[in-house]
Amino acid sequence: MKRKSGYVLLLLLILSLMAACGGGPAEVVEEADEPITLTVWYWGEQEAPGMQAFMEEAARIYSENNPNITVEAVLQETDSLYPAFRAAAEAGEGPDIQGFFGGVFTLEDAWLGNLAPISDYWTEEELANIPAGQRAETFWDGKQWGVPFYQIGTFWAYNKEMFADAGLDPENPPETWDEWMAACNALNAAGYTPIGTGFKDGWLGGWMVSYLGQQNLNGIEDLMAAIRGERSLEEPMFAEWWERWAEMRDRNCFNEDVMSLDLYQGQNLFELRAAAMTNHVEPFIAQLQRDMGEDVVGIMRTPSYGNGALARSIGVPTQTLTIPIFSPHKEEAADFLRFLHSDEMMKLMYEMAGAVTPDSRFKQEWLDTSADRQILEWIEEGVPLFWYQYYYPPVWESEGAIALGQLLMAGDITAEEAASRYQALAEKWRSENPEQLEAYEGWTFPPEMFGGQ
């Protein structure tokens, strides 16, 4: 600081001498911006292959356009994503941009005081480009805490050839529950494993509750009422999904080794043509179409059994990027996020990683698969966007959808017992986490934000 002050005094002395010598008014030159390093911790290569190459290229282009800023994009492993950030938050130093899974898995760190609101740095006009149902995932206390990185449309890929061989219509996959169960029967009879997936690592639990758990709900407030303790998870509205999951087990819809394979291993059975269907995310389903052909790979929504307004909702959740509260470069971080939502970068990310940016400025003509076009069409039709997993307390997943789901799939508990234990878990969570419960009580949505675009 003393050295800088000396430079300023010297500059003032020179300017005064020039004026005394009749040199006229001197032109004031602004001091050049000091160089900074913008560190980005992100996740995505695991479900959108090519994301790492894209982020490195985006960092290069941004730094080239902003010579005083060096962007370092650091890919995180799944298991270290949250522990590494929590350690950084505890130390008060770390990334300037942090990637998270969306919804409550982002908001938990907002509740812990680890994040700065995106809405402090993006205008309402800028945020309005994000579809309302996807903004809702990280909207809390009147502020936006995460901006979508890319969307992970969570649907089912199905093999049209296997469907046709089993006597099913390959261009019209099942839409109702009865049709789906009949399809499982037909595929089994034809010698095909209906669904290839894995539950050893537990991740399937969050998928199944999100495919099935909302089908009797009429809106987000139904789930919030159960979370706050105003409704019981043993009520049919909230409990029937356990019965439907058990029915899928009993009808042998899943591969026999589902409990001994991790999620990705089980999904790989579809690529090996050893299963007729699999649950997957949009970037990967699109890649399956590119690799196996659109004449082979189709995309379908979860068939409906429920009678709620969300029975035909679709899951198009987002992975998010946030600004940590401890970042000394929040304005620059917000600008890099803005850069990722530019036409050039949205198009490039799709070309390199097959990932779609949830933004009204994303152009349909960039899409090169029927799966991506179908998902965009569903969104534009105004179908409710809802992904159960992004709204419930995380322990409802680890000790509920996962732990109870594994017991259900193994036949160790009934659907009724699963619902009862789920309710007991919810009561325990409320008693032990008053601060999180208070955060949920403040989690409300403007009418135009949830369930519409």
N, C-alpha and C positions, 0 to 999 in steps of 0.2 A: 504493500500500500504506500509506503514512503517513497519508493522508487517511482510509482505512477504519479504521485503528487508532484515530484520533482519535474517530471516530463511536462505536466500541465503548467507549472510556473515558468518553465523555459519557453514553452509555446507562447504564453501571454507576453513575456518579455520581448520575443521576436516580433510579435504582432504590434506591440506598442512602438518599437523602434522603426518598423516599416511605416507606421502612420506618421511618426515624427519626421521621417525623411520624405514625406509627401508621396508615399507609395499608393495612396488611395485606399478604399475599403478592401480588406482582405477577405477572400472566400473561405468560409469555415467548412472543413471537411470532417464528416462524422467518422468517429473511430470505428474501424471494421469490427464486425461481430466476432466475439471470441469463439474459438472452436469448441464444440462439445461432442460428446459421444452419447447417442441415444440407444439404450439397450432394450431389446425386445425379447421377452421370454414367451414362447408360444408352443402350441401343441397342434397336431393335425396330419402329419405325414402318415400316421398309423391308419387313418380312415380315408384320407384323400392323398394317395400317393402322388408325389410331385410337388407337395406343398413346401417342402424344404427348399427345393430348387427355386420355386417361385419367390419365397421370402428372401432368399439371398439375392435374387435379381431385383426385387422391389427395393431392397436396401441399397443396392448399387445405384439404381436409377435415382432414388431420392437423394442420396449423398452427392451424386453428380449434379443434380439440380440445386442443391443447397450445400455449396462447398465448405461451409463452416460446420456442417453436421455430418458426423460419421454414424451410420446405423449399424449396430451389431445385432443380428437376428440369431437367437440361440434356441434350437429345438430342444424341448423338454421330453423326458420319458413319462409315460403315463403314471407310474407309481411315485415319481418324484415331483410331479407338477405342483401339488399343494404343499407338501412338506418343505420344499425348497423356498416357496414364496412365504410361507409362515415364518420360516427362519429369517428371511430377508426383512420381513415386516418387524420382527422382534428386534433386529439389529438396526432398523431405521435406514437401511440402504440396500439397493438391489436394482431391479429393472425399472425402466421408465414406462414400460408398457408390459402388462401381464395378461397372458391368455388363460382363460378358464373354460370349463364346461358352463353352459348357460343356466338361466333361472336361479334357483336358490343356491346352486353351487358357485355362482358369482356373488349373490347378495349376502351370503354368510360373511364374506370379507368386508362388505359394506357395513354390516351390523357390527363387525369387530373394530371398525374405524380404520381399516387398512386401505380404503379406496377414496379417491376424489371423484365427485360426480362428473360424468361426461357432460351433462347439461350445463355445467359451469363454463364449458369451453366450446361447445357446439350450440348453434342457435336452434330455436324451435323449428325454423324452416328447414334446416339441415336434418334434424332428427325426424321430421315428417316424411322424409324419403324412405324410412324404414317401415315396412308393413306393420300395422297396429298390433296384430297378434304376436309378432316377434319382438316388438318394443316392450310389450307387457312383461316378458320374461324377466327383465332386469329393471323394471320401473317400480320404485318404492319411495314412499314418503315424498311424493311429488317430484322426484328427480330421476334422471336416467343414470344408471351406474355402470352399464356396459354397452358397448356398441357391437353389433354383430360382425363377426369375422367372416364366417360362411355358414350356410344352412346345411342341416343334415336330415333331409327328408327321410323319415323312418318308415319304410314300406316293406313289401314282400316281393322278392324276385321269384318268378316261376318259370319252369322249363316247358315251353309250348309243345315240344315234341313228346315229352312224357305225358303231358295232359291229353294230347290227341290219342296217344297209344292206349291210354286208360279210358277212352271213350268220353273225355271231357272236351268242352269247347275251348280251344286254345286262345281264341280272341275275346272270349267273354268269361273271365275268371269268376269264381264265386263271390257274391256280394252279401248273402245272408248267412247266418250261422248254420242253418240246416244244409245249405248248399256246400259249405266248407267241410262239414263233417262227412257229407256224402262224397266229396272229392277225396278226403283222406281214405275212406273205405275203398273207393275205386282205384286209387293209386296203390294201396296195399295189395288189392286183389290182382293188379297187373304186375306185381313184383317190384314196385318202387317204394323207397322210403319217402313218405310225404314231405317232411320238413327236416332239413339238416341244420343243426345248431349245437351249441355246447353250453353247459351250465357249471362246469367244474370251477371256473374262476368267479362265478356269481353274477357276472354282468347281465345275463339273460333276465334276471329278476326285474330290473328296471325297465327292460323292454316290454315284458309281459304285462306288468301293471299299467304301462302306458298304452299298450294296444287294447287292453280289455277293461281296465278299471274305471274309465270315465263314461262307459256307454249308457248308464242310467242317470247320469248327471245332466242338469239343464244349464249349467254354467259354472264358472270358476268359484262362485260364492258357495255352491254346494260343498265343494272340497274344502274351502276355507272354513266353513261351519264345522266340518268334522275335525279339522286341525285344531280349531279353537275350543273344541269340546262341546259344541252346541248340538252335534249329531253323533250318533254311534256308528262305528265301522262295522257293527254287526247287523245294521239295518240292511234289507235286501238291496237298496240303492247302491250301497258301498260294498256289499259282500258277495254279490252274485258272480263277480269275475273269478273268484276262487273256484267256484263250481265249474265254470266254463274251462278254466285251465285244467282242472282235474279230468274233465271230459276229454280234452285233447290227449291227455296222458292215457286214459283208458281206451281210447280209440286208436292207440299206437300211431299218433300223428308224428311223433318225434323219432329220430334215429335211436336205436337201442342203446348206443354208448353215449347218449347225451350227457349223462352225469360224469363221465370220465374224460370228456373233451372240454377244452377252453372254448370260449365263444368263437374266436376266429377259426379255430381248428374245425369246429362243427360247421361253420359257414362255408368252409372250403370244400365240404362234401358236394355243394352245389356246383362249384367250378369243376370238380372231378366227375360230374354227372352221376353222382351216387345218391342224390336227393333231388326231389322235384321242386322244392321251394326252400327259401331261406329268408330270415329277417336280415335286412341290411340298410345301410345309409345311402342317401342319394348319390354321392360321388362314386361309391363302389358299384351300385346297381348300374349306373351309366357306363362304368368301365367294363362290367360284365357284358353289356350289350355290344360294346366296341370289340371285345375279345371273342365272344361266342356268337355274336350276330343277333340282330333284332328279330330275326325270324325264329330264333331259339329262346331268347330271354324276354319275358314280359314283366310288367310291374302291376301290382295290385294293392289296393287298400285292405286293411283288416276287415273282414266281413262282420256285419253287425248282428248282435243278439238283443241289444238293449232298446229301450223306448224313450231315452232322454234326448234332449236337443243335441247332445254331444255324441250320440251313437254313431254318426257318420263323420265325426271330426277327423282331421288328419294331423299327424305329428310332423311338423316341419320346424323342429327346434333349431337353435343356433349355438355355435361355439362363439364365445365373446372375447373381446379385448378390452382391457380396463387401464386406468391410470392410477398407480399406487399413490397414496397420500404423501409418501416420503420422497417422491421424485422431485428433483430440483428443476426439471425441464418439462413441466406440465403443458405449457403452451406449445412447445415443439412436439411433444407426444401427441397432443390433440391434432396437430397439423399432419402428422404422419398417418394417423387414423383417417383423417379426411382424405389424404392422398390415396389410401387403400380403397376408398369408395369412389375414386375418380373413374371415368369411363375406361381409360387406358389400363388401369390396374385391375378393375373387375373383369375385363375381357381377358387380360393376361393370366389371371389366376384360374379362370375357367379353362383356358387353353393348356396351361401347364399342369394343373392339379384336378381339373374336372369339378371344381367347387364353385357353387353359385353364391354370389353375394346377395343377401336380402336387402334389396334397394330398388325403389321404383324406377331408377334410371338404368337398371340392368336390362339389356336389350334381348328380346326373344330370338332375334336372328343370330345371336352368337351361339345358341344351343345346337348341339350336333347329335343328340340322341332323342329317341321318342320318350324315354323315361323322364328326362329333364323337361321336355315340352309338356308331358302329361302333368307333372307336378305343378308347373307354373300355371297350367290351365285350371287345375283344381283350386289353387290359391286365388286366381283371378275370378273364379266363380263365387268367391266369398264363402267357401266352406270354412267352418270354424277351425281355427288352429289351436290345438291343445296337446300338450305333452305332459302327462301326469307327473312324471319323474322330476320335472323342473320346478314343481311347486310344493311337494311335500318335504318335511324335515328329512335330512339325509339319513338319520338313524332309522326312519321308516323303510329305507331301502336296505341298509346293511343288516338290520335285525328283523326286517319285515319281508319285503319282496324277495330278498335274496335268501336269508336264513330259513324263513318259513316256506318260501317257494321250493327250496331244495328238499325240505322234509316232505312237502306235498308231492313233488315229482318222484320221490323215492317211495311213496306210499306209506310213510310213517305217520302222517296225520291226515285227517279228512279236511274237506273244504270248510266245514263248519268250525272245526278246531282252529284252522288257520285264521278265520275271521275273528274268532274269540281272542286268540293270542295277539292278533294285530291291534284290536281294541285295547288290550291290556298294555301293549307297547306304547300306544298313543297316550294313555293315561300316565304312564311312567314318565314319558318324555315331557309332558306338560308340567308335572310336579318337580322335575329335576332341572328344567330349563326355562325359568320364568322370564329371562331376558329375551330368549328367542321367541317365546310365546308372545311377549309384548311386541316384538318386531312383526310377527304375523298379524297381530291385531291392528297394526298400522299399515298392513299391505292391502291397499284398496286400489281400484282401477277406475279411471274415467270411463263412462259408458261406451265411448267411441273407440276405446283402446282394446278391449278384450272381445274376442269372438267375431271381429270384423276387420276390414281392411281400410 
